Amino acid sequence: MSAPVPTHAPARTSAPTAAELLDFALRTAADPEIIDSLPLDPEGRTWIRLDGPGGSEAWLIGWPPGTGTGWHDHAESRGAFATARGRLTEHSLTVRLPSEGWRTLELTPEVDRTRSLGAVTGRAFGEHHVHEVLNESDSEHAISVHAYYPPLPLIRRYSRSGAVLRLEHVERPADWQ
């Protein structure tokens, strides 16, 4: 007697990896129906929450010309984002910051990285990734897809003046949902 053949895929038993989050972001960024569903505002960023893979949190975000996130991290969440339209610039740090017990840090010059992400390109990142994302265009909206796992427990916001990074405040999910 042979075993029955399953008619559907088995349930997922593990959390999505950063690479799987990036795959989701890239596939979603390439879907014009989803991208076109985002209302764009000429004055401020807009967003729609999406269903991400494996219980992840995902967002479709519109970026008017000249807007950005400011320096921040996603705490213990890993993530990925992909540009669907336009071009985004990411400035990031290659050093892991202490998770608590500090307000101001002086950074060394070699920790800075910059990436330019055009349409349907993206990047994945691990936990405690500190970055800022910008639409540096003077005239063109950008649209991107972001995914995080576990769903964001908090976002730490920083200010930066030269080499000095200062923790400014901590946002909880209720602040942005």
Contacts in CASP RR format, 6 or more apart in sequence:
PFRMAT RR
TARGET T0000
AUTHOR 0000-0000-0000
METHOD contacts of the structure
MODEL  1
MSAPVPTHAPARTSAPTAAELLDFALRTAADPEIIDSLPLDPEGRTWIRL
DGPGGSEAWLIGWPPGTGTGWHDHAESRGAFATARGRLTEHSLTVRLPSE
GWRTLELTPEVDRTRSLGAVTGRAFGEHHVHEVLNESDSEHAISVHAYYP
PLPLIRRYSRSGAVLRLEHVERPADWQ
12 54 0 8 1.000
15 54 0 8 1.000
15 149 0 8 1.000
15 150 0 8 1.000
16 24 0 8 1.000
16 53 0 8 1.000
16 54 0 8 1.000
16 55 0 8 1.000
16 56 0 8 1.000
16 147 0 8 1.000
16 149 0 8 1.000
17 78 0 8 1.000
18 78 0 8 1.000
18 79 0 8 1.000
18 80 0 8 1.000
18 124 0 8 1.000
18 125 0 8 1.000
18 126 0 8 1.000
19 124 0 8 1.000
20 53 0 8 1.000
21 53 0 8 1.000
21 56 0 8 1.000
21 78 0 8 1.000
21 79 0 8 1.000
21 80 0 8 1.000
21 124 0 8 1.000
21 147 0 8 1.000
21 148 0 8 1.000
21 149 0 8 1.000
22 79 0 8 1.000
22 80 0 8 1.000
22 82 0 8 1.000
22 122 0 8 1.000
22 123 0 8 1.000
22 124 0 8 1.000
22 147 0 8 1.000
24 52 0 8 1.000
24 53 0 8 1.000
24 56 0 8 1.000
24 58 0 8 1.000
24 80 0 8 1.000
24 145 0 8 1.000
24 147 0 8 1.000
25 58 0 8 1.000
25 80 0 8 1.000
25 81 0 8 1.000
25 82 0 8 1.000
25 122 0 8 1.000
25 144 0 8 1.000
25 145 0 8 1.000
25 146 0 8 1.000
25 147 0 8 1.000
26 82 0 8 1.000
26 120 0 8 1.000
26 121 0 8 1.000
26 122 0 8 1.000
26 145 0 8 1.000
28 34 0 8 1.000
28 50 0 8 1.000
28 58 0 8 1.000
28 60 0 8 1.000
28 82 0 8 1.000
28 84 0 8 1.000
28 145 0 8 1.000
29 35 0 8 1.000
29 82 0 8 1.000
29 83 0 8 1.000
29 84 0 8 1.000
29 119 0 8 1.000
29 120 0 8 1.000
29 122 0 8 1.000
29 143 0 8 1.000
29 144 0 8 1.000
29 145 0 8 1.000
30 84 0 8 1.000
30 120 0 8 1.000
34 50 0 8 1.000
34 60 0 8 1.000
35 60 0 8 1.000
35 84 0 8 1.000
35 85 0 8 1.000
35 143 0 8 1.000
37 48 0 8 1.000
37 60 0 8 1.000
38 46 0 8 1.000
38 47 0 8 1.000
38 48 0 8 1.000
38 60 0 8 1.000
38 61 0 8 1.000
38 62 0 8 1.000
38 143 0 8 1.000
39 46 0 8 1.000
40 46 0 8 1.000
40 62 0 8 1.000
40 64 0 8 1.000
40 141 0 8 1.000
40 143 0 8 1.000
41 64 0 8 1.000
42 64 0 8 1.000
43 64 0 8 1.000
44 64 0 8 1.000
44 67 0 8 1.000
45 61 0 8 1.000
45 62 0 8 1.000
45 63 0 8 1.000
45 64 0 8 1.000
45 67 0 8 1.000
45 68 0 8 1.000
46 61 0 8 1.000
46 62 0 8 1.000
47 59 0 8 1.000
47 60 0 8 1.000
47 61 0 8 1.000
47 62 0 8 1.000
48 59 0 8 1.000
48 60 0 8 1.000
49 57 0 8 1.000
49 58 0 8 1.000
49 59 0 8 1.000
49 177 0 8 1.000
50 58 0 8 1.000
50 59 0 8 1.000
50 60 0 8 1.000
50 145 0 8 1.000
50 147 0 8 1.000
51 58 0 8 1.000
52 58 0 8 1.000
52 147 0 8 1.000
53 147 0 8 1.000
54 149 0 8 1.000
55 149 0 8 1.000
55 151 0 8 1.000
56 147 0 8 1.000
56 148 0 8 1.000
56 149 0 8 1.000
56 150 0 8 1.000
56 151 0 8 1.000
57 77 0 8 1.000
57 147 0 8 1.000
57 148 0 8 1.000
57 149 0 8 1.000
57 150 0 8 1.000
57 151 0 8 1.000
57 152 0 8 1.000
58 145 0 8 1.000
58 146 0 8 1.000
58 147 0 8 1.000
58 148 0 8 1.000
59 145 0 8 1.000
59 146 0 8 1.000
59 147 0 8 1.000
60 84 0 8 1.000
60 143 0 8 1.000
60 144 0 8 1.000
60 145 0 8 1.000
61 143 0 8 1.000
61 144 0 8 1.000
61 145 0 8 1.000
61 146 0 8 1.000
62 141 0 8 1.000
62 142 0 8 1.000
62 143 0 8 1.000
62 144 0 8 1.000
63 88 0 8 1.000
63 135 0 8 1.000
63 141 0 8 1.000
63 142 0 8 1.000
63 143 0 8 1.000
63 144 0 8 1.000
64 135 0 8 1.000
64 141 0 8 1.000
65 135 0 8 1.000
65 137 0 8 1.000
65 138 0 8 1.000
65 139 0 8 1.000
65 140 0 8 1.000
65 141 0 8 1.000
66 134 0 8 1.000
66 135 0 8 1.000
66 136 0 8 1.000
66 137 0 8 1.000
66 138 0 8 1.000
67 134 0 8 1.000
67 135 0 8 1.000
68 132 0 8 1.000
68 133 0 8 1.000
68 134 0 8 1.000
68 135 0 8 1.000
69 131 0 8 1.000
69 132 0 8 1.000
69 133 0 8 1.000
69 134 0 8 1.000
70 132 0 8 1.000
70 133 0 8 1.000
70 157 0 8 1.000
70 158 0 8 1.000
71 91 0 8 1.000
71 130 0 8 1.000
71 131 0 8 1.000
71 132 0 8 1.000
71 157 0 8 1.000
71 158 0 8 1.000
71 159 0 8 1.000
71 160 0 8 1.000
71 165 0 8 1.000
72 130 0 8 1.000
72 131 0 8 1.000
72 132 0 8 1.000
72 155 0 8 1.000
72 156 0 8 1.000
72 157 0 8 1.000
72 158 0 8 1.000
73 97 0 8 1.000
73 128 0 8 1.000
73 129 0 8 1.000
73 130 0 8 1.000
73 131 0 8 1.000
73 155 0 8 1.000
73 156 0 8 1.000
73 158 0 8 1.000
74 127 0 8 1.000
74 128 0 8 1.000
74 129 0 8 1.000
74 148 0 8 1.000
74 152 0 8 1.000
74 155 0 8 1.000
75 99 0 8 1.000
75 127 0 8 1.000
75 128 0 8 1.000
75 152 0 8 1.000
75 153 0 8 1.000
75 154 0 8 1.000
75 155 0 8 1.000
75 156 0 8 1.000
76 127 0 8 1.000
76 128 0 8 1.000
76 150 0 8 1.000
76 153 0 8 1.000
77 127 0 8 1.000
77 148 0 8 1.000
77 149 0 8 1.000
77 150 0 8 1.000
77 151 0 8 1.000
77 152 0 8 1.000
77 153 0 8 1.000
78 124 0 8 1.000
78 125 0 8 1.000
78 126 0 8 1.000
78 127 0 8 1.000
78 129 0 8 1.000
78 148 0 8 1.000
78 149 0 8 1.000
79 124 0 8 1.000
79 125 0 8 1.000
79 126 0 8 1.000
79 129 0 8 1.000
79 146 0 8 1.000
79 147 0 8 1.000
79 148 0 8 1.000
79 149 0 8 1.000
80 122 0 8 1.000
80 123 0 8 1.000
80 124 0 8 1.000
80 125 0 8 1.000
80 146 0 8 1.000
80 147 0 8 1.000
81 88 0 8 1.000
81 117 0 8 1.000
81 122 0 8 1.000
81 123 0 8 1.000
81 133 0 8 1.000
81 144 0 8 1.000
81 145 0 8 1.000
81 146 0 8 1.000
81 147 0 8 1.000
82 117 0 8 1.000
82 120 0 8 1.000
82 121 0 8 1.000
82 122 0 8 1.000
82 123 0 8 1.000
82 144 0 8 1.000
82 145 0 8 1.000
83 117 0 8 1.000
83 118 0 8 1.000
83 119 0 8 1.000
83 120 0 8 1.000
83 121 0 8 1.000
83 122 0 8 1.000
83 142 0 8 1.000
83 143 0 8 1.000
83 144 0 8 1.000
84 119 0 8 1.000
84 120 0 8 1.000
84 143 0 8 1.000
84 144 0 8 1.000
84 145 0 8 1.000
85 119 0 8 1.000
85 141 0 8 1.000
85 142 0 8 1.000
85 143 0 8 1.000
86 118 0 8 1.000
86 119 0 8 1.000
86 135 0 8 1.000
86 137 0 8 1.000
86 140 0 8 1.000
86 141 0 8 1.000
86 142 0 8 1.000
86 143 0 8 1.000
87 116 0 8 1.000
87 117 0 8 1.000
87 118 0 8 1.000
87 119 0 8 1.000
87 135 0 8 1.000
87 136 0 8 1.000
87 137 0 8 1.000
87 140 0 8 1.000
87 142 0 8 1.000
88 116 0 8 1.000
88 117 0 8 1.000
88 118 0 8 1.000
88 133 0 8 1.000
88 134 0 8 1.000
88 135 0 8 1.000
88 142 0 8 1.000
88 144 0 8 1.000
89 114 0 8 1.000
89 115 0 8 1.000
89 116 0 8 1.000
89 117 0 8 1.000
89 133 0 8 1.000
89 134 0 8 1.000
89 135 0 8 1.000
89 136 0 8 1.000
90 114 0 8 1.000
90 115 0 8 1.000
90 117 0 8 1.000
90 123 0 8 1.000
90 131 0 8 1.000
90 132 0 8 1.000
90 133 0 8 1.000
90 134 0 8 1.000
91 112 0 8 1.000
91 113 0 8 1.000
91 114 0 8 1.000
91 131 0 8 1.000
91 132 0 8 1.000
91 134 0 8 1.000
92 112 0 8 1.000
92 113 0 8 1.000
92 114 0 8 1.000
92 115 0 8 1.000
92 125 0 8 1.000
92 129 0 8 1.000
92 130 0 8 1.000
92 131 0 8 1.000
92 132 0 8 1.000
93 107 0 8 1.000
93 111 0 8 1.000
93 112 0 8 1.000
93 113 0 8 1.000
93 130 0 8 1.000
93 131 0 8 1.000
93 165 0 8 1.000
94 110 0 8 1.000
94 111 0 8 1.000
94 112 0 8 1.000
94 113 0 8 1.000
95 107 0 8 1.000
95 108 0 8 1.000
95 111 0 8 1.000
96 128 0 8 1.000
97 105 0 8 1.000
97 128 0 8 1.000
97 130 0 8 1.000
97 165 0 8 1.000
98 105 0 8 1.000
99 128 0 8 1.000
102 167 0 8 1.000
103 166 0 8 1.000
103 167 0 8 1.000
104 164 0 8 1.000
104 165 0 8 1.000
104 166 0 8 1.000
104 167 0 8 1.000
105 164 0 8 1.000
105 165 0 8 1.000
105 166 0 8 1.000
106 163 0 8 1.000
106 164 0 8 1.000
106 165 0 8 1.000
107 163 0 8 1.000
107 164 0 8 1.000
107 165 0 8 1.000
108 163 0 8 1.000
109 163 0 8 1.000
115 123 0 8 1.000
117 123 0 8 1.000
125 131 0 8 1.000
130 158 0 8 1.000
130 165 0 8 1.000
133 144 0 8 1.000
135 141 0 8 1.000
135 142 0 8 1.000
151 173 0 8 1.000
152 173 0 8 1.000
153 172 0 8 1.000
153 173 0 8 1.000
154 170 0 8 1.000
154 171 0 8 1.000
154 172 0 8 1.000
154 173 0 8 1.000
155 170 0 8 1.000
155 171 0 8 1.000
155 176 0 8 1.000
156 167 0 8 1.000
156 169 0 8 1.000
156 170 0 8 1.000
156 171 0 8 1.000
157 167 0 8 1.000
157 168 0 8 1.000
157 169 0 8 1.000
157 170 0 8 1.000
157 171 0 8 1.000
158 165 0 8 1.000
158 166 0 8 1.000
158 167 0 8 1.000
158 168 0 8 1.000
159 165 0 8 1.000
159 166 0 8 1.000
159 168 0 8 1.000
160 166 0 8 1.000
END
